[in-house]
Amino acid sequence: MFDRHRRLRESKNIRDLVKETVLNAQDFIYPIFAVEGENIKEEIESLPGVYHYSVDRLHEVVEEMNQCKIRGVLVFGIPDYKDEVGSSAFDENGIVQRAVKKIKELSPYLWVITDVCMCQYTSHGHCGIIKENKVDNDVTLEYIAKIAVSHAKAGADMIAPSDMMDGRILAIRKALDLNGYDHISIMSYSAKYSSAFYGPFREAANSAPQFGDRKTYQMDPANIREAMREIESDISEGADIVMVKPALSYLDVIRWSRDNFNKPVAAYSVSGEYSMIKAGAKLGFINEKAIAMEILLSIKRAGADIIITYYALDAAKWLKED
């Protein structure tokens, strides 16, 4: 006698009934890129189907998110000026600050998350303050905290620091609390790896480092126990949600995070993952919808509660079709 496992695959009805992992639009957060200027909706060459939006045209993407029932947005800003300390990042009239105000005006119930980092705001392209050709961790914390407070003041619902400085969650939590924003939550890029999958994003955000690399602060792709230590530290400092980035090549890290910590786990399906699918589909080598949905399903199956993805809008529409 042998087991007949195929009985539960006999038809779509039974397959749907016994499905263990289910995607829905509420799983997704959509990243958007806000830029200076007016009347701008410009497709990003390295991210086909993703756009730079000026603040006056954000209503277009907000309306689409609402129609697709996407509940969360992750805001990145591309400033019109940069300096050594990334001062435009904490300018009360900065691009992210204005974008947040506009989005909350357009859709008060949309959950607005802001990426907190310095790379696209500094003239050198690194995620912190440079001293003697190195990123000074502790000095950078002061600036990261200042950026976070300015985002909260603009109306952000959640702060998402991506700089990978040691102690940043504690610095942000203290600064938010001291300024009356103890209700603002933190989603930490806890296990952010130094990855080759970020290339298209760096073109989109104009954030490539002008010298060296980010291996002294982003994680070594070879390490998983280190990721657990990073996550443990962030939780102890006050992180409400922890994130693994990238997602696809780090499904094991997502699973370890889910199994070891009692906090919501986010995973960022990054630009390189998206662009590879787009390129393969354009050449006719793969079925874009099938591949994209399988990857998103694998990320959720690995243990992610939240998936940040450039496919959020398309995936939500595909789910309706099915």
BAPARO-255198 format. One line per field, with one value per residue: x, y, z of N, C-alpha, C in turn; residue in three letters. Coordinates in steps of 0.05 Angstrom, whole numbers. Each point is the difference from the previous one (the first is absolute). Layout:
# residues N
n.x <- c(X_...)
n.y <- c(Y_...)
n.z <- c(Z_...)
ca.x <- c(X_...)
ca.y <- c(Y_...)
ca.z <- c(Z_...)
c.x <- c(X_...)
c.y <- c(Y_...)
c.z <- c(Z_...)
code <- c(ALA_...)
# end
This chain:
# residues 322
n.x <- c(17_-7_10_-25_22_-1_-13_18_7_-22_-8_-6_-25_9_14_-21_-16_21_-2_26_7_-11_4_1_-15_-12_12_-7_25_-9_24_2_7_4_-5_20_-14_-11_-24_12_-3_23_-2_6_21_12_-23_-3_-17_23_-10_13_-10_-8_2_-2_14_5_-19_15_23_-8_-12_22_15_-16_1_26_-9_20_7_23_14_22_5_11_19_-2_19_-2_7_26_7_21_-20_-6_5_-3_13_9_0_-13_13_13_10_11_7_5_14_11_4_10_15_7_4_13_13_-16_-13_13_12_11_18_19_15_14_14_26_0_-27_7_19_19_6_-26_12_-5_20_9_15_17_20_-17_-11_-21_-4_-1_14_17_0_0_15_11_4_5_15_9_2_9_16_4_4_15_9_-2_25_-10_21_22_14_18_14_10_-10_-3_20_-21_-6_-9_19_18_-12_-1_24_9_-13_8_24_-7_-11_17_-8_-20_22_-5_17_4_16_17_-8_-8_15_0_26_-19_4_-22_16_14_-23_-2_25_-8_-21_16_17_4_13_16_12_4_17_-8_-21_21_8_-23_-2_-17_17_-4_24_-9_-8_19_16_-16_1_26_1_-16_14_21_-10_-8_24_7_-20_12_-20_13_9_21_-4_24_1_-21_1_23_-18_-13_24_9_-18_5_26_-5_-16_18_16_-18_-11_10_-16_1_15_-5_23_-18_26_11_22_-15_-10_23_10_-22_1_26_-3_-20_15_19_-22_19_-15_-18_-2_-26_5_21_-11_-23_14_15_-22_-11_23_-2_-26_4_22_-21_1_-5_21_-9_24_-16_16_-6_0_1_20_13_-7_6_23_2_-8_17_16)
n.y <- c(-24_19_24_8_13_-11_-14_12_-10_-14_22_22_-9_-25_8_16_-21_-13_23_-3_12_23_11_24_19_-7_-19_17_9_23_-4_25_13_17_18_17_23_5_-12_-14_-16_-9_-18_-16_6_-1_14_-14_20_9_20_21_8_22_17_17_-22_2_17_-1_-2_21_11_-7_9_21_2_-4_17_14_-10_-7_22_-5_23_3_16_15_11_27_-5_-3_-8_7_15_1_26_-6_-20_20_10_17_12_-22_-14_-16_21_12_-21_-3_26_-2_-21_10_22_-15_-13_12_-20_10_-23_22_-14_10_-3_-8_15_0_-24_4_7_-19_19_-16_0_6_-20_17_11_11_-16_13_6_3_-17_23_-23_8_14_-21_-12_21_-4_-26_5_19_-17_-19_18_9_-25_-5_22_-10_-20_-9_-24_-5_-4_0_-1_8_17_-17_23_-7_-8_-2_-24_-4_10_-14_-23_6_6_-21_-16_11_-4_-18_-17_-4_10_12_-19_-20_0_-16_11_-21_-16_22_-16_-1_8_-18_-6_19_-10_-10_-6_-7_-10_-13_-5_-4_-24_-4_-14_23_-14_-21_-13_-16_-14_24_6_-6_-20_-18_-4_-6_20_-20_-11_14_-9_-23_5_7_-20_-16_13_-1_-25_-6_13_-16_-17_10_4_-25_7_-17_8_-11_-7_0_11_10_-18_-11_24_3_-25_4_22_-12_-19_21_16_10_8_18_-16_20_-2_9_-4_1_23_-13_-8_24_12_-21_1_27_-2_-21_13_22_-17_-4_2_17_-11_26_-3_-23_11_24_-12_-17_20_15_-22_-4_26_-2_-21_15_17_14_19_14_6_12_8_3_-26_17_20_-11_-7_23_11_-14_6_24_-2_-9)
n.z <- c(0_-17_9_-4_0_-24_19_15_-24_4_14_-14_2_-3_-21_-6_5_-11_-14_5_-22_8_-24_11_-10_22_-13_-20_-2_-11_-10_8_-22_19_-20_0_-2_-24_1_19_-20_8_-19_19_-14_24_3_-22_-5_9_14_-9_24_-11_21_-21_-5_25_-6_-21_13_15_-20_-13_21_3_-26_4_18_-11_24_-11_4_-14_12_-24_7_-22_15_-1_25_0_24_14_11_-26_0_-25_13_15_-24_16_-20_10_-18_18_14_-23_-8_24_2_-25_5_24_-15_-19_19_19_-11_-20_6_9_-13_15_-22_21_-17_-6_-11_-4_25_3_-1_21_5_22_18_1_23_-18_14_-10_-20_24_0_13_12_22_-16_-16_23_5_-23_4_26_-9_-19_18_17_-20_-4_26_1_-22_18_-1_-7_-16_15_-23_20_-20_18_18_11_15_13_-26_7_18_-17_-19_14_10_-25_-10_20_-1_-25_16_-11_24_-15_-9_-17_4_-26_12_-17_14_-20_-4_-21_-1_-16_-19_15_11_-21_-8_25_0_-23_11_21_-20_10_-22_16_6_21_-2_20_4_-5_8_-13_-25_2_8_-26_9_14_16_14_-16_-19_12_2_-25_-7_15_-10_-25_5_11_-23_-8_-17_-15_-22_-7_-15_-20_-9_-25_-16_-27_2_16_-14_1_-6_-19_-7_2_-13_-17_-1_-1_-13_22_-23_-10_-21_-9_-26_-9_-19_-2_-8_8_20_4_-2_14_15_3_3_16_11_0_7_14_19_14_16_-5_-5_-14_-11_-5_-7_-13_-8_-4_-11_-13_-3_-7_-16_-6_3_-23_18_-8_-24_-1_-20_-21_5_21_-17_-15_22_10_-23_-1_25_-8_-20_18)
ca.x <- c(-17_15_-17_-9_1_-12_-28_-5_7_-16_-12_7_-16_13_26_-4_-9_22_23_12_9_-18_7_-21_10_7_27_20_6_11_20_-2_22_-9_22_-5_-10_-29_-11_19_-4_20_7_28_9_9_-23_-22_-26_3_3_6_-23_1_-21_-26_-12_-3_-28_-4_8_-16_-26_3_3_-26_-17_10_-1_27_-4_24_18_26_7_28_3_24_1_12_27_13_24_16_-16_-27_-18_-27_-15_-15_-13_-29_-13_13_-17_-15_-18_-23_-14_-17_-23_-19_-13_-20_-22_-15_-10_8_2_23_21_23_26_22_27_18_28_13_16_-8_2_28_16_18_-17_0_-24_6_20_27_24_25_-8_-17_-25_1_-25_-14_-9_-22_-25_-13_-13_-21_-21_-11_-16_-24_-19_-12_-20_-23_-13_-14_-24_6_-11_21_27_14_28_14_29_15_18_-5_-13_-18_-28_-1_2_-25_-22_3_-6_-28_-15_6_-13_-29_-8_3_-19_11_13_25_6_29_15_17_19_3_25_15_-9_2_-27_-9_8_-20_-9_20_-5_-25_2_25_11_25_22_19_26_-3_-26_-15_4_7_-24_-19_8_13_-20_6_-6_-28_0_4_-26_-16_9_-9_-28_-3_8_-20_-24_5_1_-26_-12_-26_1_27_0_22_3_-22_-17_1_24_2_-23_8_2_-28_-10_13_-11_-27_2_15_-8_-29_-6_-6_23_-3_20_1_7_14_0_13_-19_-21_11_6_-25_-8_18_-6_-27_2_13_-17_11_-16_-27_5_-19_4_26_-2_-18_14_20_-13_-10_23_9_-19_2_23_-6_-4_-27_-2_18_4_6_-8_-22_-24_-23_-6_-7_-27_-19_0_-15_-28_-6_-1)
ca.y <- c(24_25_23_12_29_14_3_28_18_-10_22_26_3_-13_12_24_-6_-9_17_7_28_15_28_20_27_12_-8_15_29_9_22_22_19_28_17_29_9_0_-15_-21_-29_-9_-28_-5_-18_-25_-13_5_0_16_27_23_18_25_0_8_-22_-23_-10_-22_-26_-4_-10_-28_-17_-3_-18_-27_-6_0_16_13_11_6_24_7_27_7_29_15_9_-18_10_-20_-11_-7_18_0_-23_9_26_-2_3_-18_-15_-20_13_10_-23_-12_18_-2_-26_-1_17_-14_-26_0_-27_-15_-2_12_-8_15_-10_19_-5_25_-4_16_28_8_3_-23_-23_-20_1_13_21_-9_11_-15_-19_-22_9_2_-12_14_26_-5_-5_26_9_-19_7_26_-6_-15_19_17_-16_-3_26_3_-17_-28_-19_-19_7_-24_6_-20_7_-22_9_-12_18_19_-4_13_29_9_-3_21_26_1_3_26_21_-4_-19_-28_-17_-6_-25_-3_-24_1_-17_-13_-17_11_-11_14_-18_9_3_27_18_17_20_22_18_13_19_14_-4_-16_13_12_-14_-23_-15_1_-26_3_3_-20_-27_-19_-20_-27_-3_-1_3_28_13_-4_18_27_2_0_26_19_-4_10_30_11_-4_-13_-20_-4_-4_-13_12_-6_-22_-25_-16_-1_-13_-14_21_6_-23_2_23_-8_-22_7_25_4_26_-1_-1_11_-8_19_-12_24_8_-20_-22_10_6_-25_-11_17_-5_-26_1_15_-18_-23_-25_-8_11_20_-2_-25_1_20_-10_-22_12_13_-22_-12_19_-3_-27_-1_11_29_10_24_-1_25_-9_17_-13_1_8_-21_-24_4_-3_-28_-15_4_-15_-29)
ca.z <- c(0_0_3_-25_4_-22_3_8_-22_-22_-14_12_24_23_4_14_27_17_-4_26_-1_-17_-4_-5_-5_26_7_-15_2_-26_2_-21_-1_-3_-10_-2_-25_-4_-22_-8_3_-18_4_8_-21_11_13_-18_13_25_-8_16_1_14_20_-11_-15_18_1_-20_12_24_-10_-9_24_12_-17_3_28_13_24_9_-19_10_-15_-4_-12_-15_4_-21_8_18_13_16_23_-8_14_-12_11_24_-6_4_-26_-18_-19_14_18_-16_-11_22_5_-23_0_22_-9_-20_10_28_12_-12_19_-13_12_-13_2_13_-6_-9_-24_-23_8_4_-24_-3_-5_22_17_25_0_-6_13_-8_-20_11_12_29_10_21_-10_-19_15_6_-25_-6_18_-9_-24_9_13_-21_-15_18_1_-26_0_-5_20_8_-8_-8_-4_-18_-1_12_22_26_19_-13_9_26_-5_-11_20_20_-12_-5_26_12_-16_1_-21_11_-14_-26_0_-14_-15_-4_-19_20_-14_-27_-10_-21_-22_-28_-10_4_-21_-12_20_2_-23_4_22_-3_26_0_14_-18_5_17_0_25_13_29_16_-8_8_-18_-9_10_29_9_30_4_-5_24_20_-8_6_29_9_-8_17_27_-1_-4_-26_0_-22_-10_-28_-14_-27_-18_8_-15_5_30_11_25_21_7_16_26_14_9_20_24_12_0_-12_-29_-18_-27_-19_-22_-26_-9_-28_-18_-4_-18_-27_-14_-10_-23_-22_-10_-13_-25_-20_-5_12_23_4_21_21_15_15_21_21_13_17_22_16_15_21_22_10_17_26_0_4_-17_-23_-14_-27_-23_-13_17_-16_-19_14_11_-23_-8_20_-6_-24_7)
c.x <- c(18_-20_-6_-2_-15_-30_-7_10_-18_-13_8_-15_14_27_-3_-8_23_24_10_8_-16_10_-25_12_9_28_21_3_13_20_-5_23_-11_24_-9_-10_-30_-7_18_-12_18_8_30_11_7_-23_-25_-27_0_8_11_-25_8_-24_-27_-12_-1_-28_-5_7_-16_-27_2_4_-27_-18_9_-1_27_-1_25_18_27_12_30_0_26_2_13_28_11_24_12_-16_-29_-22_-28_-17_-17_-11_-30_-15_13_-19_-16_-21_-25_-16_-19_-25_-21_-15_-21_-24_-18_-15_8_4_21_23_26_25_22_26_18_29_11_13_-8_1_28_15_18_-15_1_-23_6_21_28_20_24_-7_-15_-26_2_-27_-15_-9_-24_-26_-15_-16_-24_-25_-14_-18_-27_-20_-13_-21_-26_-16_-16_-25_4_-12_21_26_15_29_15_30_18_22_-8_-13_-21_-28_-4_0_-26_-23_1_-8_-30_-16_4_-15_-30_-10_3_-19_10_16_25_1_29_9_21_22_2_28_13_-3_4_-27_-10_5_-21_-11_20_-1_-25_2_25_16_25_22_21_28_-6_-27_-13_4_7_-25_-23_11_13_-21_5_-11_-30_-2_4_-26_-18_9_-9_-30_-5_6_-22_-26_5_1_-27_-13_-27_-3_28_-2_25_1_27_-16_7_24_4_-25_6_2_-29_-11_12_-12_-28_1_12_-10_-31_-7_-9_25_-7_23_-2_9_11_1_12_-18_-22_11_7_-25_-9_17_-5_-26_1_13_-17_9_-18_-28_1_-19_5_25_-3_-17_13_21_-13_-12_22_9_-20_2_24_-5_-5_-29_-6_20_1_9_-9_-22_-27_-26_-9_-10_-29_-20_-1_-16_-31_-9_-4_-23)
c.y <- c(25_23_12_31_15_4_30_20_-4_23_26_4_-12_12_26_-5_-8_17_10_30_15_29_17_27_13_-9_19_29_8_23_21_19_28_17_29_7_-1_-16_-22_-28_-13_-28_-3_-22_-28_-15_5_-3_14_28_19_18_26_1_6_-23_-25_-11_-23_-27_-6_-11_-29_-19_-4_-19_-29_-10_-6_19_16_9_6_23_4_28_3_30_14_11_-20_14_-21_-13_-6_17_1_-23_8_28_-3_4_-18_-17_-21_13_11_-23_-13_17_-3_-27_-2_18_-15_-25_-3_-28_-17_1_9_-5_16_-14_22_-9_26_-3_17_30_11_2_-23_-26_-22_6_13_22_-11_15_-18_-23_-25_12_-1_-8_19_28_-2_-3_26_9_-18_6_26_-4_-13_19_18_-15_-3_26_5_-17_-29_-17_-18_9_-26_6_-22_3_-21_10_-15_20_19_-2_14_31_11_-1_22_27_3_5_27_22_-5_-19_-29_-19_-9_-26_-1_-27_0_-18_-14_-17_9_-8_18_-17_13_4_29_18_17_21_24_19_16_22_17_-1_-17_14_10_-12_-24_-15_1_-25_3_4_-18_-28_-17_-21_-28_-5_1_3_30_15_-3_19_29_3_1_27_21_-2_11_30_13_-4_-15_-21_-2_-8_-16_11_-9_-24_-27_-17_-4_-12_-15_20_7_-22_0_23_-7_-20_10_25_4_29_-4_2_11_-10_19_-14_23_3_-20_-24_8_3_-25_-13_16_-6_-27_-1_15_-16_-24_-26_-10_13_19_-4_-25_1_19_-11_-23_10_13_-21_-12_17_-2_-27_-2_12_29_7_23_-3_27_-7_20_-12_2_6_-22_-25_2_-4_-29_-17_3_-17_-30_-7)
c.z <- c(0_2_-28_5_-21_3_7_-20_-24_-16_15_26_24_5_16_29_18_-2_27_2_-20_0_-2_-1_26_10_-10_10_-26_4_-22_3_-6_-8_0_-28_-1_-25_-10_7_-21_6_6_-19_11_14_-17_15_27_-7_22_-1_13_19_-11_-16_17_1_-19_12_25_-8_-9_23_13_-15_3_29_13_23_9_-22_14_-17_0_-13_-15_1_-24_9_21_13_17_22_-7_12_-12_10_24_-3_2_-26_-21_-17_14_18_-16_-12_21_5_-22_1_22_-6_-19_11_29_12_-13_20_-13_16_-15_4_12_-5_-10_-28_-24_5_3_-27_-6_-4_21_19_27_-4_-4_16_-6_-19_10_10_30_11_19_-7_-18_15_6_-25_-7_17_-8_-24_8_12_-21_-16_17_1_-26_-2_-6_22_11_-11_-7_-5_-15_0_11_20_26_19_-11_10_27_-3_-11_20_21_-11_-5_26_12_-14_-2_-21_10_-13_-28_2_-17_-14_-7_-23_17_-13_-28_-10_-21_-26_-27_-12_1_-24_-13_19_1_-23_4_21_-2_26_1_15_-19_4_18_-4_27_17_30_17_-10_4_-22_-8_11_28_6_31_7_-4_25_23_-6_7_30_12_-6_17_28_2_-6_-28_3_-21_-9_-30_-9_-28_-11_10_-13_7_30_13_26_24_9_18_28_17_11_23_26_15_-3_-7_-29_-17_-27_-17_-24_-25_-17_-30_-19_-5_-21_-29_-15_-12_-25_-24_-13_-15_-27_-22_-7_12_22_-2_23_24_17_17_24_23_15_20_25_19_17_23_24_13_19_27_1_5_-19_-23_-13_-28_-21_-16_15_-16_-19_14_11_-23_-9_20_-4_-24_7_18)
code <- c(MET_PHE_ASP_ARG_HIS_ARG_ARG_LEU_ARG_GLU_SER_LYS_ASN_ILE_ARG_ASP_LEU_VAL_LYS_GLU_THR_VAL_LEU_ASN_ALA_GLN_ASP_PHE_ILE_TYR_PRO_ILE_PHE_ALA_VAL_GLU_GLY_GLU_ASN_ILE_LYS_GLU_GLU_ILE_GLU_SER_LEU_PRO_GLY_VAL_TYR_HIS_TYR_SER_VAL_ASP_ARG_LEU_HIS_GLU_VAL_VAL_GLU_GLU_MET_ASN_GLN_CYS_LYS_ILE_ARG_GLY_VAL_LEU_VAL_PHE_GLY_ILE_PRO_ASP_TYR_LYS_ASP_GLU_VAL_GLY_SER_SER_ALA_PHE_ASP_GLU_ASN_GLY_ILE_VAL_GLN_ARG_ALA_VAL_LYS_LYS_ILE_LYS_GLU_LEU_SER_PRO_TYR_LEU_TRP_VAL_ILE_THR_ASP_VAL_CYS_MET_CYS_GLN_TYR_THR_SER_HIS_GLY_HIS_CYS_GLY_ILE_ILE_LYS_GLU_ASN_LYS_VAL_ASP_ASN_ASP_VAL_THR_LEU_GLU_TYR_ILE_ALA_LYS_ILE_ALA_VAL_SER_HIS_ALA_LYS_ALA_GLY_ALA_ASP_MET_ILE_ALA_PRO_SER_ASP_MET_MET_ASP_GLY_ARG_ILE_LEU_ALA_ILE_ARG_LYS_ALA_LEU_ASP_LEU_ASN_GLY_TYR_ASP_HIS_ILE_SER_ILE_MET_SER_TYR_SER_ALA_LYS_TYR_SER_SER_ALA_PHE_TYR_GLY_PRO_PHE_ARG_GLU_ALA_ALA_ASN_SER_ALA_PRO_GLN_PHE_GLY_ASP_ARG_LYS_THR_TYR_GLN_MET_ASP_PRO_ALA_ASN_ILE_ARG_GLU_ALA_MET_ARG_GLU_ILE_GLU_SER_ASP_ILE_SER_GLU_GLY_ALA_ASP_ILE_VAL_MET_VAL_LYS_PRO_ALA_LEU_SER_TYR_LEU_ASP_VAL_ILE_ARG_TRP_SER_ARG_ASP_ASN_PHE_ASN_LYS_PRO_VAL_ALA_ALA_TYR_SER_VAL_SER_GLY_GLU_TYR_SER_MET_ILE_LYS_ALA_GLY_ALA_LYS_LEU_GLY_PHE_ILE_ASN_GLU_LYS_ALA_ILE_ALA_MET_GLU_ILE_LEU_LEU_SER_ILE_LYS_ARG_ALA_GLY_ALA_ASP_ILE_ILE_ILE_THR_TYR_TYR_ALA_LEU_ASP_ALA_ALA_LYS_TRP_LEU_LYS_GLU_ASP)
# end
